[in-house]
Amino acid sequence: MNFFALTDALFQWPDMLIVVGVGLFLSAFFSGSETGYMSVSRVRLLRSGRHATKRGRTLMNQMRNLEDPIMTCLIGTNLSNVLVTVTVTAVLTAALGPRGEWVSLLVVSTVVILLGEILPKVLYREYPEAMTLAAVPGLTVAMILFWPLRLLLRGYSTLLKSLVPFKDEGGGRFSRSNVSALLLSNRTPVNWDQQFALAMDRYLELSELTLGPIMHRISELTTVGPDTTVGACLEVAAASGYSRIPVTRPDGQELSAYVLVRDLLFLPLTDHDRPVPHGLWHSFLQVDVRMSPYELFEELRSRGRQLAVVVDPGGNPLGMITLEDLIEAVIGSISDEFDPADPVRLKESVHE
């Protein structure tokens, strides 16, 4: 059958074309929503005030049990893709005969990957809060409709875990503790291997932590006030050895911004008796204290930041955390030229 015959055949089933369009839309909706729910930031919702809207409250509610919306997205994506595949295959097989199945495979794969996966995931990744808030009503309806399927999948998961306990050769569960014990009990002839085992143990422990134990509380920070002069700020930097100095609000209880010392070094001497210009203040990246260190590392890396302010679920600042803090949580204390020389402490930090 030639191209014109195929076109005529397609237009004989306008309802089929509508079904394919709806299926692609739903595939993109569920696929993008999955990325959105995984990427949305509670802190940005709180700071923007959108958490107080009806959709914002629903979204915050759904994120408390993230398994439900994610499972709904997975079910919806698969059902939508099946709908598109079956419909296109039926149309092309009727028009082209057995060859239609291969044409359908090529067409559906290309269209679904581009329009149903890549494009929506990119959009939801770039604008997670806006896109996810827009998707909340539709996904809420889908969660109700797919409730029996979610219940069935949970039952299947529970049954699978009971039948396959995932035990290791020693009869215990394959857990973080077992992996750490295996690494640390292994006889390592090279000292660097032992250091790697210790670092791996610390790294695995991060999965059980939030940011609270790692961050520095505001009362522990070296800070300057909003009216601190350039000269005084440089003196604080010289005494502390820090290249970034947090600026507090007048009450000293909340962090407003931070100042890069390198920016102050290029100011003329006549400005040293004046307060640090607001144009040199840099805003903090704000992160939720309930985030895992892994999530924070990805957030800092993706935004090109070195430090962030940790806030509670209500958006109130609790402290500050840096990229160096995350690294030290894995490999131990890091010393630089500003730290006092202490060979004993350095030796302990390597072997602790």
Phi and psi in degrees as a GROMACS rama.xvg file:
@    title "Ramachandran Plot"
@    xaxis  label "Phi"
@    yaxis  label "Psi"
@TYPE xy
-81.7657  -178.943  ASN-2
-62.5228  -41.5559  PHE-3
-66.5707  -37.2696  PHE-4
-65.9957  -37.3292  ALA-5
-64.573  -42.1483  LEU-6
-61.5564  -44.353  THR-7
-61.6787  -39.1366  ASP-8
-66.6162  -38.558  ALA-9
-64.757  -41.1965  LEU-10
-76.6029  -5.50168  PHE-11
-79.5313  -13.9081  GLN-12
-124.142  65.5391  TRP-13
-59.5164  -32.1062  PRO-14
-62.9993  -34.5072  ASP-15
-63.7219  -40.8167  MET-16
-64.7594  -37.8495  LEU-17
-64.1461  -42.5475  ILE-18
-61.7009  -42.3955  VAL-19
-63.2764  -43.189  VAL-20
-61.9498  -44.5487  GLY-21
-63.4539  -41.7621  VAL-22
-62.2628  -41.6977  GLY-23
-65.8459  -40.4849  LEU-24
-61.2313  -46.1853  PHE-25
-66.1294  -38.0959  LEU-26
-61.0348  -45.4671  SER-27
-65.233  -39.2335  ALA-28
-62.2249  -50.8579  PHE-29
-70.5844  -39.306  PHE-30
-64.5644  -44.9655  SER-31
-66.57  -39.8634  GLY-32
-62.2415  -36.4187  SER-33
-59.0354  -46.5494  GLU-34
-65.0125  -39.7755  THR-35
-61.8958  -46.2429  GLY-36
-66.3252  -27.9717  TYR-37
-81.6835  -20.0512  MET-38
-105.806  -17.9217  SER-39
-63.4875  143.969  VAL-40
-107.21  121.618  SER-41
-62.3888  -36.0712  ARG-42
-64.2619  -45.3416  VAL-43
-66.3642  -33.7043  ARG-44
-64.8149  -41.9478  LEU-45
-67.5057  -44.9966  LEU-46
-68.5269  -32.0199  ARG-47
-81.453  -14.418  SER-48
84.8191  -1.922  GLY-49
-73.8407  -12.4836  ARG-50
-69.0929  -18.8177  HIS-51
-86.4193  -10.7416  ALA-52
-76.0392  167.692  THR-53
-60.7612  -45.4936  LYS-54
-66.7631  -37.7396  ARG-55
-62.9567  -42.393  GLY-56
-64.5481  -40.0175  ARG-57
-63.7283  -42.6482  THR-58
-63.6421  -45.9797  LEU-59
-61.0501  -36.6149  MET-60
-64.3357  -46.5454  ASN-61
-66.3882  -31.1434  GLN-62
-73.8422  -14.3951  MET-63
-69.0196  -26.5884  ARG-64
-130.542  77.7404  ASN-65
-63.7123  -20.4039  LEU-66
-61.5461  -36.7777  GLU-67
-65.0252  -53.6879  ASP-68
-65.0135  -35.5559  PRO-69
-67.0509  -42.8448  ILE-70
-63.5267  -38.1707  MET-71
-62.0838  -42.6191  THR-72
-62.7253  -42.3756  CYS-73
-64.3158  -42.3846  LEU-74
-64.4228  -46.397  ILE-75
-62.8346  -40.6263  GLY-76
-62.2064  -45.8177  THR-77
-66.6612  -43.3082  ASN-78
-63.5173  -40.0295  LEU-79
-65.4459  -44.0176  SER-80
-65.0522  -37.7107  ASN-81
-64.1001  -41.9202  VAL-82
-59.9272  -45.7376  LEU-83
-64.19  -44.5941  VAL-84
-62.4233  -47.6548  THR-85
-63.7646  -43.2207  VAL-86
-66.0086  -48.5063  THR-87
-64.1235  -40.4375  VAL-88
-63.2532  -40.2171  THR-89
-63.5223  -43.8899  ALA-90
-66.4259  -47.6218  VAL-91
-71.7629  -32.2896  LEU-92
-68.3382  -39.0182  THR-93
-65.975  -31.7086  ALA-94
-88.1609  -35.1152  ALA-95
-114.801  -5.95313  LEU-96
79.1352  -152.226  GLY-97
-57.2008  -28.631  PRO-98
-66.3836  -20.7519  ARG-99
-61.1003  -28.8851  GLY-100
-64.4098  -40.7311  GLU-101
-71.532  -39.676  TRP-102
-63.226  -40.3549  VAL-103
-62.0022  -42.2086  SER-104
-58.8035  -44.3703  LEU-105
-67.407  -46.1304  LEU-106
-66.4329  -50.0822  VAL-107
-63.6408  -43.5401  VAL-108
-59.1854  -46.2087  SER-109
-65.6076  -49.4507  THR-110
-67.0278  -43.8727  VAL-111
-66.5412  -41.1905  VAL-112
-64.9944  -43.23  ILE-113
-75.4038  -53.4885  LEU-114
-89.1749  -28.3497  LEU-115
-96.843  -14.4224  GLY-116
-124.075  -64.983  GLU-117
-64.6299  -54.4295  ILE-118
-60.3463  -51.7221  LEU-119
-65.037  -35.7624  PRO-120
-64.895  -39.5007  LYS-121
-64.0449  -44.765  VAL-122
-62.3526  -46.6969  LEU-123
-69.2675  -28.6518  TYR-124
-72.8859  -36.6636  ARG-125
-76.6839  -36.2493  GLU-126
-127.538  64.8625  TYR-127
-63.1852  -45.3269  PRO-128
-68.123  -49.6055  GLU-129
-62.3123  -46.7377  ALA-130
-69.9469  -39.4348  MET-131
-69.1742  -39.8522  THR-132
-61.2842  -37.8853  LEU-133
-67.2339  -27.6213  ALA-134
-87.6086  -10.9019  ALA-135
-55.6011  -50.0746  VAL-136
-58.7586  -46.0253  PRO-137
-64.236  -40.9754  GLY-138
-71.2776  -31.5615  LEU-139
-61.8009  -43.3661  THR-140
-63.2897  -42.5225  VAL-141
-63.7985  -36.7755  ALA-142
-62.4928  -36.0062  MET-143
-70.8162  -44.1898  ILE-144
-66.5498  -37.5236  LEU-145
-91.3134  9.04733  PHE-146
-55.0673  -44.8805  TRP-147
-60.9638  -38.6735  PRO-148
-67.436  -40.0165  LEU-149
-63.1483  -39.56  ARG-150
-63.7255  -41.2044  LEU-151
-64.4274  -42.0256  LEU-152
-66.6303  -37.1716  LEU-153
-64.7249  -40.6265  ARG-154
-63.2443  -41.2236  GLY-155
-63.3538  -42.1355  TYR-156
-63.1529  -42.5734  SER-157
-63.8629  -42.609  THR-158
-63.7597  -41.4101  LEU-159
-63.2052  -40.9929  LEU-160
-66.0707  -34.4083  LYS-161
-73.6407  -31.5336  SER-162
-82.91  -33.7659  LEU-163
-121.264  91.1801  VAL-164
-76.0841  -3.00777  PRO-165
54.7098  55.236  PHE-166
-91.9195  151.129  LYS-167
-87.2534  -175.224  ASP-168
-64.6654  -25.9416  GLU-169
-83.6483  -1.4104  GLY-170
92.6633  -7.99526  GLY-171
-94.42  166.991  GLY-172
-72.8817  148.215  ARG-173
-79.8298  96.0137  PHE-174
-125.215  177.664  SER-175
-60.2274  -42.2129  ARG-176
-62.3866  -41.0455  SER-177
-66.5518  -39.1696  ASN-178
-63.356  -45.0137  VAL-179
-62.4826  -44.1469  SER-180
-61.8307  -39.1117  ALA-181
-63.8281  -42.4963  LEU-182
-66.6026  -44.2477  LEU-183
-77.5182  -24.2391  LEU-184
-86.892  -14.9648  SER-185
-68.6206  134.776  ASN-186
-72.7865  117.553  ARG-187
-114.271  109.729  THR-188
-69.0708  -21.1515  PRO-189
-106.783  134.296  VAL-190
-61.3347  -34.8308  ASN-191
-64.5973  -29.7664  TRP-192
-65.6125  -39.008  ASP-193
-66.0145  -39.6516  GLN-194
-63.3117  -38.6949  GLN-195
-63.6809  -41.2232  PHE-196
-62.1594  -42.3171  ALA-197
-64.5356  -41.9957  LEU-198
-64.1631  -40.1687  ALA-199
-64.7267  -37.5019  MET-200
-62.6251  -45.5749  ASP-201
-63.9152  -40.156  ARG-202
-62.3394  -43.1345  TYR-203
-67.109  -31.9281  LEU-204
-66.1191  -24.5262  GLU-205
-61.9643  -26.0541  LEU-206
-64.6943  -19.1825  SER-207
-100.745  3.28994  GLU-208
-108.791  154.985  LEU-209
-103.413  -171.018  THR-210
-80.0622  -14.7239  LEU-211
-54.0242  -50.8874  GLY-212
-69.4316  -16.4974  PRO-213
-97.4462  -31.3217  ILE-214
-70.5949  162.123  MET-215
-101.383  124.966  HIS-216
-69.7163  155.302  ARG-217
-56.2093  -38.1806  ILE-218
-66.1026  -18.5406  SER-219
-93.1923  -7.91759  GLU-220
-85.0071  153.196  LEU-221
-90.2551  111.79  THR-222
-128.83  169.389  THR-223
-128.545  157.846  VAL-224
-83.1927  171.057  GLY-225
-67.9019  -19.9856  PRO-226
-105.825  11.5076  ASP-227
-64.761  136.368  THR-228
-75.2242  164.861  THR-229
-61.6488  -43.8619  VAL-230
-62.0694  -43.8301  GLY-231
-65.8226  -36.7845  ALA-232
-65.2272  -39.2237  CYS-233
-66.6313  -35.5135  LEU-234
-65.3823  -40.9349  GLU-235
-62.4507  -41.8614  VAL-236
-64.8472  -41.1557  ALA-237
-66.0228  -38.2423  ALA-238
-73.2728  -35.5788  ALA-239
-91.4664  -27.7779  SER-240
83.2763  7.78178  GLY-241
-87.4281  143.7  TYR-242
-96.3099  -9.86435  SER-243
-129.586  122.819  ARG-244
-112.456  118.15  ILE-245
-67.7317  143.664  PRO-246
-109.864  125.144  VAL-247
-95.0694  166.346  THR-248
-75.9097  169.095  ARG-249
-52.4394  -33.2342  PRO-250
-77.5557  -9.23266  ASP-251
72.7849  6.34945  GLY-252
-102.489  -7.50899  GLN-253
-140.564  141.28  GLU-254
-86.4005  128.162  LEU-255
-93.9922  -45.3262  SER-256
-165.257  -171.413  ALA-257
-140.649  157.849  TYR-258
-116.863  133.628  VAL-259
-85.784  124.485  LEU-260
-61.1916  -34.425  VAL-261
-61.697  -30.4307  ARG-262
-68.061  -34.8458  ASP-263
-72.8734  -29.855  LEU-264
-65.4213  -23.9012  LEU-265
-92.6412  0.599023  PHE-266
-78.8371  146.603  LEU-267
-65.3786  156.06  PRO-268
-60.9864  -26.4176  LEU-269
-67.1876  -17.7102  THR-270
-90.6169  -3.74595  ASP-271
-69.153  -20.2487  HIS-272
-94.646  7.6475  ASP-273
-109.837  155.219  ARG-274
-60.8153  152.224  PRO-275
-59.5439  125.211  VAL-276
-57.8556  139.856  PRO-277
-63.6239  -22.0574  HIS-278
-66.4438  -16.762  GLY-279
-98.5078  2.20396  LEU-280
-79.086  136.346  TRP-281
-113.265  134.098  HIS-282
-74.3417  150.134  SER-283
-84.4579  147.876  PHE-284
-80.9123  126.555  LEU-285
-104.249  132.031  GLN-286
-131.435  151.99  VAL-287
-77.3218  135.065  ASP-288
-61.4013  -22.1198  VAL-289
-80.685  -6.00821  ARG-290
-64.7587  152.613  MET-291
-84.9129  157.958  SER-292
-56.8224  -32.794  PRO-293
-61.9769  -45.6265  TYR-294
-63.6781  -40.5914  GLU-295
-65.5776  -42.1705  LEU-296
-58.336  -43.3351  PHE-297
-65.8568  -38.1702  GLU-298
-65.037  -45.4921  GLU-299
-64.3928  -42.49  LEU-300
-64.4325  -44.6121  ARG-301
-68.4685  -27.3049  SER-302
-101.07  -0.0221936  ARG-303
64.7982  35.4706  GLY-304
-107.267  160.169  ARG-305
-110.83  -17.8817  GLN-306
-151.129  162.961  LEU-307
-150.775  156.616  ALA-308
-95.2639  131.566  VAL-309
-94.5205  128.494  VAL-310
-123.03  157.246  VAL-311
-81.3108  175.65  ASP-312
-57.7454  -20.7243  PRO-313
-88.5339  -1.01603  GLY-314
89.2399  10.024  GLY-315
-88.218  129.809  ASN-316
-62.2634  136.719  PRO-317
-112.727  -33.8093  LEU-318
177.61  -164.531  GLY-319
-131.849  148.435  MET-320
-139.009  142.915  ILE-321
-118.973  166.501  THR-322
-62.4783  -34.5647  LEU-323
-63.9887  -36.3568  GLU-324
-60.8429  -41.5777  ASP-325
-65.4289  -40.3677  LEU-326
-67.1386  -41.8645  ILE-327
-64.8069  -28.759  GLU-328
-64.1979  -21.2399  ALA-329
-99.9099  -48.6528  VAL-330
-103.473  -2.89737  ILE-331
96.8998  -176.059  GLY-332
-63.1516  140.375  SER-333
-112.804  125.955  ILE-334
-108.18  147.616  SER-335
-130.688  -170.559  ASP-336
-68.6574  -14.5651  GLU-337
-88.588  -16.3208  PHE-338
-80.4006  144.582  ASP-339
-64.0599  142.052  PRO-340
-69.2147  124.301  ALA-341
-147.996  84.4858  ASP-342
-57.223  -35.4715  PRO-343
-63.8605  -45.7232  VAL-344
-64.64  -39.3299  ARG-345
-63.9243  -38.5675  LEU-346
-66.4362  -39.3426  LYS-347
-66.2308  -38.8047  GLU-348
-65.5138  -25.2737  SER-349
-79.7815  -35.1094  VAL-350
-104.842  -1.86807  HIS-351
